[in-house]
Amino acid sequence: MDRFDVIVIGAGPAGASAAFVAAQTGLRVALINRRTFPRDKLCGGLVTGRARRHYADIFGHEMPFHPEDRKTTVDFRYRGQPVGIIEDAPALCATMRWDMDAMLCRHALAAGAQDFTGQAVAEIDRDSGTVKLKGGAMLGYGVLIGADGVNSQVARELFGQPFDRARIGFGLEIEADGAHVDPAAPIRIDLGAAQWGYGWVFPKRCSTTVGVGGVLARNPEMKRAMSAYCEMLGIDAAEASFKGQFLPFGDFRNVPGQGAVLLAGDAAGLVDPITGEGIGYAMQSGQLAAKAALAALSAGQPETALPHYCRALRPMHRALRMARLIRPVIFLPALEPGFARAFQRSSTLRRDYLRLMAGEAEYEQILARLVLRLPRFGLMALRARL
Ligand SMILES: Cc1cc2nc3c(=O)[nH]c(=O)nc-3n(C[C@H](O)[C@H](O)[C@H](O)COP(=O)(O)OP(=O)(O)OC[C@H]3O[C@@H](n4cnc5c(N)ncnc54)[C@H](O)[C@@H]3O)c2cc1C
């Protein structure tokens, strides 16, 4: 049996970051991913300022982007109607996960993580601290980091299910090509395209990513919402071409692991419940999980990895909790029209929202201003209905 200090399952943004940080500190690391890279991952691929800061902090250089991928114009709509075009928004960068994740995985392997990509996990045995691969190889670990996405096998092993179906989000996307490719077009956000969620158009150099997403339980007809959205945008797309994936839209785990087994990224539910941003949280949680593993292994007590990790995650959990608190102000059907009107009229609200969306502000910075505005949203919502 081959023994490692840390085994990371999943080599997306969370797993690649965890493996990179752990390998760089001199730990013996195995990086397992079911598929080989490059591989697709359903995602809008927008990289926020938060994600770019975490990337630079982890990998020691700025994330590379083509100048055309920097987006600073955002077209906001409510039920298809314009509520504001903002031309000097904080930059959001458009990526294709096919390329970005392959780069992240390369960084982790170059730092010394041993390559187990293209290998599926057959069995995890926490008593013996081993992972058996489908090919038959047996690997031992001190700390196991489950960064295997929203359908996490590691979370299922720990908690019986990867997520709570009543709270999970879901997104549908298509890549529109041909006449719909216009890298100079603004990012478009459509409130009301889905319940407790939104629609999006992210123009890229090779295609335009179009999607709708929201809380699954509030959107039993998500495919219909996506069809209506495509029709509104003048895109001729058959339902069969929609690709869908669960998204832990505000459903994070308060205790993301057990003993020497930690969950990071989507496996821990770390996605913003308003914007759906997950890449930055995945990278940061991967980094924190690796640091927790190092602290626990250095003390000769791998099973103390979880308390180290929980402490490090507190600020992120606090921010996501706050976002969950604010979410009804934006998505509650009774308040939604009021929010849209206020957004149209108030440059402060527009600036706050864009800074949040671009990962340039934290929720606690805007909570007080939003709470003060609540009665006005209610009033505007009432007026909008009359
Ligand atoms: C429709 C949609 C749009 C989104 N748009 C955005 C956006 O624009 N910006 C943003 O920031 N976030 C977005 N997100 C969220 C973002 O995609 C995720 O939060 C992010 O990918 C989480 O990274 P991760 O590393 O935790 O998981 P993943 O990126 O899912 O990576 C998990 C990895 O684990 C591997 N794996 C899975 N199971 C196993 C197994 N059993 N054994 C071995 N390997 C395994 C997978 O192959 C994969 O490589 C979107 C999500 C959806 C669904």
The ligand as an SDF file (V2000), in Angstrom:
LIG
                    3D

 53 58  0  0  0  0  0  0  0  0999 V2000
  -24.8660   26.1590  -13.7460 C   0  0  0  0  0  0  0  0  0  0  0  0
  -23.7690   26.6360  -12.8360 C   0  0  0  0  0  0  0  0  0  0  0  0
  -23.1570   27.8690  -13.0750 C   0  0  0  0  0  0  0  0  0  0  0  0
  -22.1330   28.3200  -12.2200 C   0  0  0  0  0  0  0  0  0  0  0  0
  -21.5060   29.5130  -12.5050 N   0  0  0  0  0  0  0  0  0  0  0  0
  -20.5080   29.9590  -11.7000 C   0  0  0  0  0  0  0  0  0  0  0  0
  -19.7960   31.1560  -12.0200 C   0  0  0  0  0  0  0  0  0  0  0  0
  -20.0210   31.7970  -13.0570 O   0  0  0  0  0  0  0  0  0  0  0  0
  -18.8210   31.5780  -11.1610 N   0  0  0  0  0  0  0  0  0  0  0  0
  -18.5200   30.8800  -10.0140 C   0  0  0  0  0  0  0  0  0  0  0  0
  -17.6580   31.3280   -9.2430 O   0  0  0  0  0  0  0  0  0  0  0  0
  -19.1640   29.7230   -9.7100 N   0  0  0  0  0  0  0  0  0  0  0  0
  -20.1230   29.2350  -10.5300 C   0  0  0  0  0  0  0  0  0  0  0  0
  -20.7410   28.0430  -10.2490 N   0  0  0  0  0  0  0  0  0  0  0  0
  -20.3030   27.2800   -9.0720 C   0  0  0  0  0  0  0  0  0  0  0  0
  -18.9790   26.5680   -9.3650 C   0  0  0  0  0  0  0  0  0  0  0  0
  -19.0820   25.8390  -10.5690 O   0  0  0  0  0  0  0  0  0  0  0  0
  -18.6170   25.6050   -8.2280 C   0  0  0  0  0  0  0  0  0  0  0  0
  -18.8770   26.2200   -6.9960 O   0  0  0  0  0  0  0  0  0  0  0  0
  -17.1480   25.1800   -8.2920 C   0  0  0  0  0  0  0  0  0  0  0  0
  -16.8950   24.4630   -9.4670 O   0  0  0  0  0  0  0  0  0  0  0  0
  -16.7940   24.3050   -7.0850 C   0  0  0  0  0  0  0  0  0  0  0  0
  -15.4980   23.7850   -7.2390 O   0  0  0  0  0  0  0  0  0  0  0  0
  -15.1050   22.3840   -6.5600 P   0  0  0  0  0  0  0  0  0  0  0  0
  -13.6530   22.2050   -6.8080 O   0  0  0  0  0  0  0  0  0  0  0  0
  -15.6210   22.3250   -5.1950 O   0  0  0  0  0  0  0  0  0  0  0  0
  -15.9400   21.2840   -7.3670 O   0  0  0  0  0  0  0  0  0  0  0  0
  -15.8980   20.8880   -8.9070 P   0  0  0  0  0  0  0  0  0  0  0  0
  -15.4880   22.0280   -9.7250 O   0  0  0  0  0  0  0  0  0  0  0  0
  -17.2090   20.2440   -9.1830 O   0  0  0  0  0  0  0  0  0  0  0  0
  -14.7470   19.7940   -8.9870 O   0  0  0  0  0  0  0  0  0  0  0  0
  -14.9230   18.5180   -8.4300 C   0  0  0  0  0  0  0  0  0  0  0  0
  -13.9680   17.5470   -9.1010 C   0  0  0  0  0  0  0  0  0  0  0  0
  -14.1020   16.2720   -8.4690 O   0  0  0  0  0  0  0  0  0  0  0  0
  -14.1470   15.2490   -9.4470 C   0  0  0  0  0  0  0  0  0  0  0  0
  -14.8870   14.1340   -8.8370 N   0  0  0  0  0  0  0  0  0  0  0  0
  -16.1960   14.0760   -8.5400 C   0  0  0  0  0  0  0  0  0  0  0  0
  -16.4820   12.9100   -7.9320 N   0  0  0  0  0  0  0  0  0  0  0  0
  -15.3190   12.2240   -7.8490 C   0  0  0  0  0  0  0  0  0  0  0  0
  -14.9660   10.9530   -7.3200 C   0  0  0  0  0  0  0  0  0  0  0  0
  -15.8710   10.1680   -6.7400 N   0  0  0  0  0  0  0  0  0  0  0  0
  -13.6820   10.5550   -7.4050 N   0  0  0  0  0  0  0  0  0  0  0  0
  -12.7560   11.3540   -7.9780 C   0  0  0  0  0  0  0  0  0  0  0  0
  -13.0360   12.5660   -8.5030 N   0  0  0  0  0  0  0  0  0  0  0  0
  -14.3040   12.9960   -8.4280 C   0  0  0  0  0  0  0  0  0  0  0  0
  -14.8310   15.8890  -10.6410 C   0  0  0  0  0  0  0  0  0  0  0  0
  -14.4800   15.2340  -11.8510 O   0  0  0  0  0  0  0  0  0  0  0  0
  -14.2690   17.3140  -10.5750 C   0  0  0  0  0  0  0  0  0  0  0  0
  -13.0800   17.4230  -11.3170 O   0  0  0  0  0  0  0  0  0  0  0  0
  -21.7420   27.5430  -11.0990 C   0  0  0  0  0  0  0  0  0  0  0  0
  -22.3380   26.2950  -10.8770 C   0  0  0  0  0  0  0  0  0  0  0  0
  -23.3370   25.8380  -11.7350 C   0  0  0  0  0  0  0  0  0  0  0  0
  -23.9560   24.4810  -11.4980 C   0  0  0  0  0  0  0  0  0  0  0  0
  1  2  1  0
  2  3  1  0
  2 52  2  0
  3  4  2  0
  4  5  1  0
  4 50  1  0
  5  6  2  0
  6  7  1  0
  6 13  1  0
  7  8  2  0
  7  9  1  0
  9 10  1  0
 10 11  2  0
 10 12  1  0
 12 13  2  0
 13 14  1  0
 14 15  1  0
 14 50  1  0
 15 16  1  0
 16 17  1  0
 16 18  1  0
 18 19  1  0
 18 20  1  0
 20 21  1  0
 20 22  1  0
 22 23  1  0
 23 24  1  0
 24 25  2  0
 24 26  1  0
 24 27  1  0
 27 28  1  0
 28 29  2  0
 28 30  1  0
 28 31  1  0
 31 32  1  0
 32 33  1  0
 33 34  1  0
 33 48  1  0
 34 35  1  0
 35 36  1  0
 35 46  1  0
 36 37  1  0
 36 45  1  0
 37 38  2  0
 38 39  1  0
 39 40  1  0
 39 45  2  0
 40 41  1  0
 40 42  2  0
 42 43  1  0
 43 44  2  0
 44 45  1  0
 46 47  1  0
 46 48  1  0
 48 49  1  0
 50 51  2  0
 51 52  1  0
 52 53  1  0
M  END
$$$$
